Amino acid sequence: MTGSGDGIDAKSLFQAQSGLTYDDFILLPDYISFGVNDVDVSTNITREIRLNLPFVSSPMDTVTESEMAIYMALLGGIGIIHYNNSIEEQVRHVERAKRFENGFITDPIVLGPDNLISDVDKIKEEYGFSSIPITEDGTRKGKLIGIVTGRDIDFEPNRKLPLRGFMTTEVVTAPKGITLQAANDILRRTKKGKLPLVDKQGRVVSMVCRRDLITNEIYPLASKDKEKRLRVGAALSTHEDDKNRLAELMKVGLDVVVIDSSQGDSIYQANMIKYIKSKYPELQVIAGNVVVERQCKRLIAAGADALRVGMGPGSICITQETVAVGRPQASAVYHCARVGRESGVPVIADGGISSAGHIAKALALGASGVMMGSLLAGTAESPGEYFYEGERRLKRYRGMASAEAMLAGGAKRYFSEKDKIKVVQGVEGFVPDRGSLRTFLPYLAQCLRHSLQEVGCRTLAEMHTALSDSKLRFERRSPSAQREGGVHSLHGYKQPPVPGIS
């Protein structure tokens, strides 16, 4: 590692009383002895959940709904569904993600011969698929008698006709208990789209999808649970009625919950953590937000499985201006991560990430993952429609404490939904088109791999060890050094291309 005469270690960097942001320092390089594609950026995002990429999408209503969560998980990260919606809507988003891609679909949707084509349309609209097993009585207790696919009904104009006239009755099936590999072999050999698995009575017990087989090949880094379903998280507040929200989310296989508070060091959050860990001990809990060590210690003592770090650094957040409380994000991440390491609790850097370089810096300071809002809000998978302002293609992006979001329910995050006078701590703005997440997230991951290679670390764990051992070296940057580190002294220039963005 870099000699002691070059730069300073993180402890020296942050021992001064002035707070630092990501742009205030830079990492110093080290010896490279491996290729960039040898770098492993997998990480534990909580005590128990490990991801292939350290990326988490923020639980904001202009960032993460089901489509974002699906592709975050397929690409190796995880998405957290926001709660600015009804319980039913949030459950539906989580369920869509959990159903999107499975090895075995253990709770397949079935219909009966008297159901209508329009019933299949509703399933496709809600869950994204249209191949449905048909049983005698329309339940999984009935014997399998056929299957309907999109090809059977796509060109029928009358959507009120019963399925019995369209279903295929010669169905390729496999017996209950077959291995996933054997089921996939049958799908390859028969070239069928879905393979129902049946018991000795001919009842459907599960399904295997050809789409899932193909998806497994396209997305090898996908984040999955032990049943091979995509991982997904959801946010909730500390309010008593959100216990009912959580109960419904657990019914559809929620993997991790984020207790979404702007200031997480409260008796309300501690009590909610204790309730969750006693009621659902298998559920991983991300607590926060926190920025100082004493906050971290109290939430860890309450049972948190990960900590979310950040108060006021987001691009649409005006908390520090409005209430004069918070902390510069680099300082917050470093100090909180130090406490987390002592207890084996990962921290997630939330906010202030506006470039690929900021991701590397957050992780270099000890974070195990980064939560992104504005960086992902302009992707095709985020909620909302694109619009044009002049020649620029944009999407709307708003803070959960903006006036608009608070009206939709975001005030729960700030304990202020019953206040007569609302204190707005966020704004609504616009972000540029970033193309599809399917190209943008791999680009960010590759930038991160290059960063680790440049400092001589093959893994995030190795970089965290170098941080602890004072072998990872840093240097403060003056304002003029920051200007020098960006594009300068040109009459004009062309922005370098990012995959997926024209």
N, C-alpha and C positions, 0 to 999 in steps of 0.2 A: 504493500500500500504506500501511498504518498508519504514522503519523509516528513518528520515533525517540523521541518523548517518551512514547509509549504502550507500556507493557509492556517486555519484553526479548526479545532473540533467543534461539534455542535454545542457542547456545554459552554465553551468559551463564547461562541456566537450568541447564545441566548442568555448569558449571565448578566448582561447589561439590562438596565431597567426600561429601556425604550423597546417597544414592541416592533416586531418585524413582519413584513408580508413576504410573499414568495419572490417578488421582484427585487427585494432588498439584498439578496445573496445569490451566489452561484456555487455549483459543485465543481470541485477540481478533478481533473481526469487522473486515470491510473493505467497501469500496464494491462494490455489486452492479450489474452492467451487463448481465446475461443471465439467462435463465430457468433454473429448476432442471433442466428436461429437456434443456438444452443442455450439461449437465455430462457429460464423458466419463470414466468410471472404469476404462477398460481399462488393462492393465499387463503388463509382462514379469515373469512369475513366476520365470523362469530366464533365462539369456542368450538362449535361442532360442525359448522358449515364451511366447506372448502370450495373455492371457485377457481376456475382456470385463468380468469382475468380478474383483476382487482377493481372492477367497475360496478357501480351501483347507480341506478337512475333514481332521481329524487321523487318523493311522494307529493308532487305538485300537480294541480289539475290541468296545467298546460304542458306537462312532461310525461307522466306515466299513467296510462290505462293499459288495457289488455295487449294491444299490439306492441307497445313499447316493451312490456314485461316479457312477452313471448320472444322477441328478438334479442333482448338483453340476455335472456337465459340461453337461447340457441347459440349465441356467439361466445358464451363463457362467463357472463356476468350475472346480474340479477336486477329485476325491477321491483319497485315498491309502489303498489297501487295507492293513490291518494284517497282521502276520506271526504272530500267535498262533494258528496253524493249520498244517496240513501244506502241503507244496509244492503238492500237487494241489488242495487247497481254495483256496489263494491264487490259483493259476493260473485256476481256474474262475471266481472273482470277477472277475478282470481280463478274462477272455475274455467273460463276460456283458456287461460294459460295452462292450467293443470291438465286439461283435456287435449291441448293442441298436439302434443307428441308424446306417445307412450311406447314402452315396449309392449306390455300387456295392458289393454284398457280393461280395468277390473270392474267398471260400472257402466257398460255400454248402454246407450239409449236404444230402445226398441220401440216398434210400432206394431199395430195389428192390421189385418187385411182391410178392415173397414175405415181405417184412418184415411185422410185425404192427402192429395199431393201438396196442398197448402200447409199441412202439418210438417212435411219435409222441408218446405220453404222456411218455416219458422225456425226449425232446428238449424238449417244452414245459416240463417241470419244471426242466430244467437251464438252458435258454436263453430261455424265455419266449415262444416262437412255435410254431405248429403247422401252418404251410403249408409242405409239403415237396415238392420236385420228385422224381419217380420215374423212374429210369433202368433200362435193361434189366438191368444187373448190380448195381445198388445203389451204383455208384461214379461219379465224374465222368468216367471214361473211357468209360462206356456211353452210348448214345443216349437222349435224353429221350423218354419214352413217356407221361408223364402228370404230374399234380400232385394232391396230397391237401391239403385245407384242414380247419380245425376244423369247418366246417359239414358236411363230408362224413361225419364220424365222431363228432360230439359225442353223438348220441343212441343210439349202438350199445352195448348193455350188454355184449356179448361182446368184450372187448379182445384176444382171442387170434386174431381173424380176420385173414387176409392183406389187404394193401392193394389188391391187384388188383381186388377186388370193390367198392372205394369210390373209386378214383382217377378223376379227370376226364381223359379222353384228348384232348379238343380244347383244347389249351393255346395261349394267345396268347403268342408269343415275339417277340424282336427280335434282329437280327444282332449279333454281337460287333463292338465298335468304335463303337456308337451313342453319341451324347452323352447326358449325364445329362438335359439339358433335353428332348431328343427322347424319351427313355425315359419321363420324367415326363408328357409330352404323351400318349403311348400309354396310360399308366395312367389319366389323366383321361378320355380318350375311351372306353376300354373298360370303365372302372369295375371293373377287376380289382384284386386285392389284391397280387399279385406278378407280376413280369415277368421270366421267365428269358431270359438272353442266351445264344445258342447259336452255335457255330462252324459251318463248312460241313459238318461231319460230324454235326451235330445234337447235339453234346455241350454240356452246361451249363458255361459258363465263369464266369458271374457272375449276380447277381440285382439287381433294383431293387424296392423295396417301397413300396406306397402309404402304409403307415404312416409310413415315413420322410419321404415327401412332406408328409404332414399335420404330422408332428413339426417339420419345418423351418419351417413357417408358425407353429406355436405357440411355438417356442423359437428366435427369431432370434439370440439371443446365444450359442448353444451353442458349446462349446469342441471343436474338431475338428482332426484331423490332416490332412495333405495328401491323404489318401484319403477324406476326409469321414467318418471314424469318430470317435466320441467319444474325447476324451483321458482317460487314466486313469493314475494312478501307483500305486506299491506300495513298501512298506517292506521293508528287510532289515537284518540285523545285520552286524557286521564279521567274523563267524566264517567260517572257511574253507569250511565246508559250505554256506554261503549263496551261494557262487558257483554251485553246482548249482541252487539256487532261482532265481537270476537267469537262468541259461541257459534254464530252462523258461518263465519269465515273458517273456523276449524272443521266444519262439516265437509268442506270442499278441499281440504288438504293443505292449508296454509303452512308454509315452511318457517317463516320468520315474521315477527311483528316489530314495527318501529313505533315506539311511543313518541308521538310527534309534538314536542313542546319546544318553544323558542328558548326557554330557560328551564332545563330539565331537573335542576337541583331543588326539588320541592317534595313536601310530604305527600302530595297527590301522586307524583310519579313513583315514589318509593312504595307507596301502598299498592299502586297498580302492578308494579313489578312483582311484589310479593304475592298478590292475588294470582297473577298469570302463572308464576312458577309453582304455586300450590295446586291450581286447577288443571294446568296443562304443562306438566314438567318437561315434556318432550319438545315444547315450542321454544325456539330461540328468540331472545328478547334483545333488541337494540335500543338502548336508552339514550337520553340526551334531550336537548343539546347541552354540551358543557364546554368550558374553555379554561378552567383552572383546576388545579390538582385536587383541592378539597371536594369539589363537585364530583369528580371521578370516583374518589374513594367512597363517598356516600352511596352512589348508584351501584358500584361494584358490591358493596356490603349488602345492598338490597337484593342482589341476585342477577344483575345485568350480565348478558353474554357478550355484549359488544357496546362500545360507546360511540356516539355520533358527536363530532367536534365541530363547533363553529357557532358564532353569534355575531351576525352583522356583516360578514364578508361577501355575501352574495351580490351579484350585479344588480338585482332588483330590490335589495334590502336597504332600508334606511334606519334600522334600529339604532345604530351607533349615533346617528345624527339626532334622532328623535328622543331617545331616553338616556343617551350618554353612558350606555353600559355595553360591554362586549370586550373583544380583544382582537388584535391583529392576528390573522389566521395562521401564519407560520409559527408564531410564538405559541398559540393555542395548541396546535397539533404536536409540537415538540414536547411541551410540558405534560399534556394529557397522555400521549403515547408512552412516556416514561413511566407514568403510574400504571397504565394498562399492562405494560410488559412485566411489571412486578407481580401482577396477579394472573397473568396469562389471558388477559382480556383484550382482544383486538380493538383498535379505534379506527373509525371511518372519518376521513377529512371531508367535511360538508361545507361547500361554498368557497368562492374565490378561485375556482378552477376555470380559467379562460383560455388555456392553451395546453398543448401536450407537455410542454416543459413544466408547467405547474403540477401536473400529475406526478412526474418524476420527483419533484421537490417535496411534495406532500409525503410520498412513500419513503423518501430518503430521511425524513424527519421522524419516522417511526410508524406512520399510518400503515394499516394493512389493506386499506381500500380507499377509494375516493368516491364520493357521491356527487353526481353532476346534474345540474339543472339547465342553465342557459346553454351549455355546450351541446346538450341533446335536444333542446326545445325546438331547434330548427330542422330536425330530421323528419323524414317522411313518416316515421312511425309514431311521432308525438301527436297528441290530440289537436284538432283544429285544422283549418284550411289555409293554404298559402294565399297570399295576395301580393299585388305589385305596388310599389311606391317608386314611380319613375321606372327605371329599368331593373330595380332590385326586387328579388323575390323574397318575401318575408313571411314569418309566422308571429302570431301574438304570443307573448310570454309575460306572466304576471307573478308577483310574489304572493305567497299565501296570506300575507298581512296587507295586501293592497286592498283598497276600498271595495273593488269588485269581488275579489276572492272572499273577503270577510262576509259579504252579503250571502255568498254561497255556502258558508259554513266554516271558512278558515279561521274565524275568530276563536274557535275552540282551542286552537294551538296557542293562543295568547291569553287564555282565561278571561276573555273580554266580550263574549257574545251577548252578555246581559247588560253591558255598560251602556248608559244613556249617551255618553260622549265617546265616540270611537277614536282611538289613537291609531292612525294608520302608520304601519312600519314597513310598508313595501309599496312598490309602484307597478304599473302595467306598462310594458314596452314592446319592442319588436326585435326579433333576432333574424339573422340571415339564413337562407336556405343552406343546409349542410348535406343535402342529399340523403341517401338511405343509410340507416344505421348499419346495414349489412356490409357497407364499404367503409363507413366512417369509423366504426368501433375497431375493426382490424387495423386501420391506419393508426389510431391512437395506441393500440397495443404494440405495433411495430416501432413506433416512436419510443415507447417505454423500454422495449428491449434494447434499442440503440443506447438509451440513457444508461442502463445498467452495464452494458458492455463498455461504455466509455469510462466508467468508474471501476471497472475490473471485477464486477460482481455477477455471478451466474444466476443467482436467485434473489428473491426479495428477502428471504431469511438470511442469506449471506450479507446483504446490504444492511439489514438491521443489526447483525452482529458487528459489522464494521462500524456502524454508528455507535453502538455501546462501547466498543473497544477504542474509540477515538481514532480509528484508522480512516474513517470517511472524513474528508477534509472540505472545508467551506471557506468562502471569502465574501466579505461585505462588498456591496456595489454602490458606488456613489451615483447620484443622478446622471452625471455625464457618462459613467460606465454603463448604466442601463441604456442610455441612448446609443452608445457605441455598440451594444450587443444586439440592437435591432437594425432594420434597414435604415440607412442614412446617406447623406451626401450625394443623392441621385436627383436628377431632374424629374425622373419618373421611373416606375418599375412595374413589372408584371407580377402579380401575386403567384407564388408557386402553386401548382395544382394539388388538390386533395382528392383522393379517389372518391368517385361518386358525386362530386360537385363540379358542375360545368362552369 
